[in-house]
Amino acid sequence: MSRPNLQVALDHSDLPSAIKDVAAVGEIVDIVEVGTILCLQAGEQAVRCIRALYPDKKVVADTKCADAGGTVAKNCREAGADWMTVICCATIPTMEAAAKEVEEVQVELYGDWTYEQAQKWLDAGISQAIYHQSRDALLAGETWGEKDLAKVAKLIEMGFRVSVTGGLDVETLKLFKDLAVYTFITGRGITASADPKQAAKDFQAEIKRIWG
């Protein structure tokens, strides 16, 4: 199995604090994400700033786009994003329109979705999916379990490059040791730690230990 990527999610409500946090870890992680809240608060300026800071990193705009895929994706691309996210309830035409404008589209798996739907995404040429434990689910006491791992495994088997996110910490990574996870995405697991730089290094060290 290939070694998974590490992605930091900038789930901030303002751009200055996002820049402050990413400055400590941007060179350690593989992918930098402009989180949904930051996209809403700071718009394309947030993407432009992250691209300027990290011209050689993959930059993701976590728009969770549900409609107007082509327009949203074009704006993201022009601001400097390589990838953007669409919500799983978006129509295939919305996803396809977005995919024409950016390097890649990632489908965010929230709520109810089916493997039949997932096959349609693959058929449309979209092969990245993000499996979530949502913030609200985590606050309600839900944790990663066998049902989650089974769903991730099924998606990988179908042909998706699957990223996982939601309440991840270094100790959580070993739960996925038998799976070819594409990317581990964490926000506060790095940025809210006492030493974000060391936290990012610890994530990378554990990924290397498990996946080589």
ABEGO torsion letter per residue (X at the ends): XBBBBBBBBBBBABAAAAAAAAAAAAAABABBBBBAAAAAAAEAAAAAAAAAABAABBBBBBAGBABGAAAAAAAAAAAGBABBBBBAABBAAAAAAAAAABABBBBBBBEBBBAAAAAAAAAAGBABBBBBBBAAAAAAGBBBBAAAAAAAAAAAAAGBBBBBBGGBBAAAAAAAAABBBABBBBBAAAAABABAAAAAAAAAAAAAAAAX
